Amino acid sequence: MLFTGLFLLTSCFSYRDLEVKDFAVDNVSMQGTKIVVDFSAMVINPNRAFVIQSAEGKLNRGVQPFADVQLLQPIGVAAKSEQRCSGQMQLTFKDLFALLQMGADYTSWDMNLFLFTGDMKVKSGSVKKKFAYKEIPLKQLVNSL
């Protein structure tokens, strides 16, 4: 989800497009109603350096609240670089029963049912920008990676 915001960042600052590839979930750990997801992706950045300072929002399954999502640490991307970037997201589930019904294998979930609403704050040099997302289908975010 975060790297999709990077694509929007490029259009806002008139940068050349970023390329994000090899997105991977490296580790998933559950702590009660919270899941911490370690992820990484190869980012090719032909632009200035930037930092995703924060990202948070809500994930709905249809109209039902499913989870709160929060970036746990900033993600920095160097200028004019090709590098593997990693981060951690925390998901706090609103309805554990719905989670159990869907099963633990998240790769089998229908991503068309999930909608993301939230915001992301990005800083590049002295420029700070806040991006707002409203009910963006999770499948669309994942496919854009």
C-alpha positions as CSV (number, residue, x, y, z in Angstrom):
1,M,0.0,0.0,0.0
2,L,2.8,2.4,0.9
3,F,4.7,1.9,-2.3
4,T,1.5,2.8,-4.3
5,G,1.6,6.1,-2.6
6,L,5.1,6.6,-4.0
7,F,3.7,6.5,-7.5
8,L,1.3,9.3,-6.5
9,L,4.2,11.2,-5.0
10,T,6.0,11.3,-8.4
11,S,3.0,12.9,-10.1
12,C,2.7,15.5,-7.4
13,F,6.3,16.6,-7.6
14,S,6.6,16.2,-11.4
15,Y,9.2,13.4,-10.9
16,R,9.9,10.6,-13.2
17,D,8.0,7.4,-12.3
18,L,9.3,5.2,-9.6
19,E,9.5,1.5,-10.3
20,V,8.6,-0.9,-7.5
21,K,9.1,-4.6,-8.1
22,D,9.6,-7.8,-6.2
23,F,7.2,-6.9,-3.4
24,A,7.4,-9.5,-0.7
25,V,5.9,-10.3,2.7
26,D,9.0,-11.4,4.7
27,N,7.5,-12.2,8.0
28,V,4.1,-12.2,9.7
29,S,3.8,-12.3,13.5
30,M,0.6,-12.3,15.5
31,Q,0.3,-10.7,18.9
32,G,-3.3,-11.0,20.2
33,T,-5.5,-8.9,17.9
34,K,-2.5,-7.4,16.2
35,I,-0.4,-8.7,13.3
36,V,3.0,-7.2,12.4
37,V,3.9,-7.6,8.8
38,D,7.5,-7.2,7.7
39,F,7.6,-6.4,4.0
40,S,10.2,-5.4,1.4
41,A,10.4,-4.3,-2.3
42,M,13.0,-3.3,-4.8
43,V,12.5,0.5,-5.5
44,I,14.1,2.2,-8.4
45,N,14.1,5.9,-7.7
46,P,15.4,8.2,-10.5
47,N,14.4,11.3,-8.4
48,R,15.4,13.1,-5.2
49,A,15.6,11.2,-1.9
50,F,12.4,11.0,0.2
51,V,11.1,9.5,3.4
52,I,7.7,8.0,4.1
53,Q,7.4,9.5,7.5
54,S,4.0,7.9,8.5
55,A,1.1,6.0,7.1
56,E,-2.1,4.9,8.8
57,G,-5.6,4.1,8.0
58,K,-8.5,1.7,8.1
59,L,-9.1,-1.4,6.1
60,N,-12.8,-2.3,5.6
61,R,-14.2,-5.6,4.2
62,G,-17.1,-4.2,2.2
63,V,-18.7,-1.8,4.6
64,Q,-17.6,-3.6,7.8
65,P,-14.5,-2.4,9.6
66,F,-11.8,-5.0,9.4
67,A,-8.5,-3.6,10.7
68,D,-6.6,-0.5,11.5
69,V,-3.3,-0.2,9.6
70,Q,-0.2,1.7,10.7
71,L,3.4,2.0,9.5
72,L,5.7,1.3,12.5
73,Q,8.9,3.1,11.3
74,P,9.8,5.6,8.5
75,I,11.0,4.3,5.2
76,G,13.8,6.2,3.4
77,V,14.6,5.9,-0.3
78,A,17.9,7.3,-1.5
79,A,18.1,9.7,-4.5
80,K,18.8,8.2,-7.9
81,S,19.1,4.7,-6.6
82,E,18.0,1.1,-7.0
83,Q,17.6,-0.4,-3.5
84,R,15.7,-2.9,-1.5
85,C,13.4,-1.0,0.9
86,S,11.8,-2.7,3.9
87,G,9.3,-1.7,6.5
88,Q,6.8,-2.9,9.1
89,M,3.1,-2.5,9.2
90,Q,0.9,-3.3,12.1
91,L,-2.7,-4.4,11.6
92,T,-5.1,-4.3,14.5
93,F,-8.2,-6.4,13.7
94,K,-11.6,-5.1,14.6
95,D,-13.4,-8.4,14.2
96,L,-11.4,-11.6,15.0
97,F,-14.4,-13.8,14.2
98,A,-14.4,-12.5,10.6
99,L,-10.6,-13.1,10.4
100,L,-11.1,-16.7,11.6
101,Q,-13.9,-17.3,9.1
102,M,-11.6,-16.1,6.3
103,G,-8.8,-18.5,7.3
104,A,-5.1,-17.8,8.0
105,D,-3.9,-18.1,4.4
106,Y,-4.2,-14.4,3.3
107,T,-3.1,-15.3,-0.2
108,S,-6.5,-16.9,-0.7
109,W,-8.5,-13.9,0.4
110,D,-10.6,-12.0,-2.2
111,M,-8.8,-8.7,-2.3
112,N,-11.7,-7.1,-4.2
113,L,-13.7,-7.0,-0.9
114,F,-11.2,-4.9,1.0
115,L,-11.1,-1.0,0.9
116,F,-8.4,1.2,2.3
117,T,-9.0,4.7,3.7
118,G,-6.1,6.6,5.3
119,D,-3.2,9.0,4.8
120,M,0.5,9.0,4.3
121,K,3.0,11.7,5.0
122,V,6.1,12.0,2.8
123,K,9.1,14.3,3.0
124,S,11.5,15.1,0.3
125,G,14.1,17.7,1.3
126,S,12.2,20.5,2.9
127,V,8.9,19.7,1.1
128,K,6.3,17.7,3.1
129,K,3.2,16.3,1.5
130,K,0.2,14.4,2.9
131,F,-1.6,12.0,0.6
132,A,-5.2,11.0,1.5
133,Y,-6.8,7.8,0.2
134,K,-10.5,7.1,0.4
135,E,-11.9,3.6,-0.1
136,I,-9.3,2.4,-2.6
137,P,-9.7,-1.3,-3.3
138,L,-6.8,-3.3,-1.9
139,K,-6.6,-5.3,-5.1
140,Q,-5.9,-2.1,-7.0
141,L,-3.1,-1.2,-4.6
142,V,-1.5,-4.6,-4.7
143,N,-1.8,-4.9,-8.5
144,S,-0.1,-1.5,-9.0
145,L,3.0,-2.9,-7.4
